[in-house]
Amino acid sequence: MTTLTDSARVEVPHAEDPQVNKAGYLLAAGGAALLALACFLPWITATAPFIGTISRNGMDNGGDGVWLLVGAVAVFAIAMWGAFTGRENAASLGWIYMLAGVVAIGVGVLEKNEVADRITTATSSSSLIVASTGTGIWLIFVAGALVAVGGFLLARKTNLPVRPDQR
């Protein structure tokens, strides 16, 4: 039985090397693109008689969606740059992407709770009002998870253990 030791580690190759796995970068970039989209989709939708349907998103009145959008654009730009230039510090970026994904999910939780409070307030004032959580909130969770998983893939790609016969 062969065991791996700390001395049996290998560095991640450059992007020019066909063995480089760009999946982590592309997954983080895709999650960031979905996160940007989530900022513009409805976060809450309410329908009332004689008024109609009203939807609000994260960009309305300079809400938290603005900050999510800024973070999403930054993650997207850095991930695409890393995917096509072969960044040597993929592990560091991976940890940053994991943190960004967790922060996005945390913001999603806070916003979901705020939306739930608003729905409770709106529906308790009249039985004719129908309100629901919009698709943008749910997409924040999906996008944050994709960014975090992309970061995990990048973080684990460094210092991969190799069998001694592969050296």
C-alpha positions as CSV (number, residue, x, y, z in Angstrom):
1,M,0.0,0.0,0.0
2,T,1.4,3.3,-1.0
3,T,0.8,6.3,1.2
4,L,1.1,10.0,0.2
5,T,3.5,12.2,2.1
6,D,3.8,16.0,2.2
7,S,6.8,15.8,0.0
8,A,4.7,14.2,-2.8
9,R,2.9,17.4,-3.9
10,V,2.6,19.0,-7.3
11,E,2.0,22.6,-8.3
12,V,-0.9,23.6,-10.5
13,P,0.1,24.1,-14.1
14,H,-0.5,27.3,-16.1
15,A,-3.6,27.9,-18.3
16,E,-1.5,27.2,-21.4
17,D,-1.2,23.6,-20.1
18,P,-4.1,21.5,-21.4
19,Q,-4.4,19.8,-18.0
20,V,-5.6,23.0,-16.3
21,N,-9.2,22.7,-15.1
22,K,-11.0,26.0,-15.6
23,A,-14.2,24.7,-14.1
24,G,-13.7,26.5,-10.8
25,Y,-13.2,29.9,-12.5
26,L,-16.1,29.3,-14.9
27,L,-18.5,28.1,-12.2
28,A,-17.6,31.2,-10.1
29,A,-18.2,33.5,-13.1
30,G,-21.5,31.8,-13.9
31,G,-22.6,32.2,-10.3
32,A,-21.6,35.8,-10.4
33,A,-23.6,36.4,-13.6
34,L,-26.6,34.8,-12.0
35,L,-26.1,36.9,-8.9
36,A,-26.1,40.1,-11.0
37,L,-29.3,38.9,-12.7
38,A,-30.9,38.3,-9.2
39,C,-30.3,41.9,-8.3
40,F,-32.8,43.0,-11.1
41,L,-35.4,40.2,-10.6
42,P,-38.3,40.7,-8.2
43,W,-37.5,40.2,-4.6
44,I,-41.1,40.7,-3.4
45,T,-44.4,40.7,-5.4
46,A,-47.7,41.9,-4.0
47,T,-51.1,42.0,-5.6
48,A,-54.1,44.0,-4.3
49,P,-57.5,44.7,-5.8
50,F,-57.8,48.0,-7.7
51,I,-54.1,48.5,-7.4
52,G,-52.7,45.6,-9.4
53,T,-49.4,43.8,-9.0
54,I,-46.4,45.6,-7.5
55,S,-42.8,44.1,-7.6
56,R,-39.7,45.4,-6.0
57,N,-36.1,44.2,-6.6
58,G,-32.8,44.8,-4.8
59,M,-32.0,47.8,-7.0
60,D,-35.0,49.8,-6.0
61,N,-34.1,52.9,-3.9
62,G,-30.4,51.9,-3.6
63,G,-31.1,48.7,-1.8
64,D,-28.7,45.8,-0.9
65,G,-28.9,44.7,-4.5
66,V,-26.5,47.5,-5.5
67,W,-23.8,46.0,-3.2
68,L,-24.6,42.5,-4.5
69,L,-24.2,43.8,-8.0
70,V,-20.9,45.4,-7.3
71,G,-19.6,42.2,-5.8
72,A,-21.0,40.1,-8.6
73,V,-19.3,42.2,-11.3
74,A,-16.0,42.1,-9.4
75,V,-16.2,38.3,-9.0
76,F,-17.2,37.8,-12.6
77,A,-14.4,40.0,-14.0
78,I,-11.7,38.4,-11.8
79,A,-13.0,34.8,-12.5
80,M,-13.0,35.4,-16.3
81,W,-9.6,36.9,-16.2
82,G,-8.3,34.0,-14.2
83,A,-9.9,31.5,-16.5
84,F,-8.2,32.9,-19.5
85,T,-4.9,33.9,-18.2
86,G,-4.0,31.0,-15.9
87,R,-3.6,32.6,-12.5
88,E,-1.0,30.9,-10.4
89,N,-2.7,31.9,-7.1
90,A,-5.9,29.9,-7.8
91,A,-6.1,28.7,-4.2
92,S,-6.2,32.3,-2.9
93,L,-8.9,33.2,-5.3
94,G,-10.7,30.0,-4.5
95,W,-10.9,31.1,-0.8
96,I,-12.0,34.6,-1.8
97,Y,-14.8,33.1,-4.0
98,M,-15.9,30.8,-1.2
99,L,-16.1,33.8,1.1
100,A,-18.0,35.8,-1.5
101,G,-20.4,33.0,-2.1
102,V,-21.1,32.6,1.7
103,V,-21.6,36.4,2.0
104,A,-24.0,36.3,-0.9
105,I,-26.0,33.5,0.8
106,G,-25.9,35.5,4.1
107,V,-27.3,38.5,2.3
108,G,-29.9,36.3,0.8
109,V,-31.0,35.0,4.2
110,L,-31.2,38.6,5.6
111,E,-33.2,39.7,2.6
112,K,-35.5,36.7,2.7
113,N,-36.2,37.4,6.4
114,E,-36.9,41.1,5.6
115,V,-39.2,40.1,2.7
116,A,-41.0,37.6,5.0
117,D,-41.7,40.4,7.5
118,R,-43.0,42.7,4.8
119,I,-45.3,39.9,3.5
120,T,-46.6,39.3,7.0
121,T,-47.3,43.0,7.5
122,A,-49.0,43.4,4.1
123,T,-51.2,40.3,4.3
124,S,-52.2,41.0,7.9
125,S,-53.6,44.4,7.0
126,S,-56.0,43.0,4.5
127,S,-57.1,39.5,3.4
128,L,-57.3,40.8,-0.2
129,I,-53.6,41.4,-0.5
130,V,-51.5,38.5,-1.8
131,A,-47.7,38.8,-1.5
132,S,-44.9,36.4,-2.1
133,T,-41.1,36.1,-2.2
134,G,-39.8,36.9,-5.7
135,T,-37.5,34.8,-7.8
136,G,-34.6,37.2,-7.2
137,I,-34.2,36.1,-3.6
138,W,-34.2,32.4,-4.5
139,L,-31.6,33.0,-7.3
140,I,-29.3,34.7,-4.8
141,F,-29.0,31.4,-2.9
142,V,-28.3,29.4,-6.1
143,A,-25.8,32.0,-7.3
144,G,-24.0,32.2,-4.0
145,A,-23.7,28.4,-3.9
146,L,-22.3,28.3,-7.4
147,V,-19.7,31.0,-6.6
148,A,-18.7,29.1,-3.4
149,V,-18.5,25.7,-5.2
150,G,-16.4,27.3,-7.9
151,G,-14.1,28.7,-5.2
152,F,-13.9,25.2,-3.6
153,L,-12.8,23.7,-6.9
154,L,-10.1,26.3,-7.2
155,A,-8.9,26.0,-3.6
156,R,-8.6,22.2,-3.8
157,K,-6.7,22.3,-7.1
158,T,-3.4,23.4,-5.5
159,N,-0.9,21.1,-3.9
160,L,-2.7,18.0,-5.2
161,P,-1.3,14.8,-3.8
162,V,0.3,12.5,-6.4
163,R,1.3,8.9,-6.2
164,P,5.1,8.4,-6.3
165,D,4.9,6.5,-9.6
166,Q,3.3,9.6,-11.2
167,R,6.4,11.9,-10.6
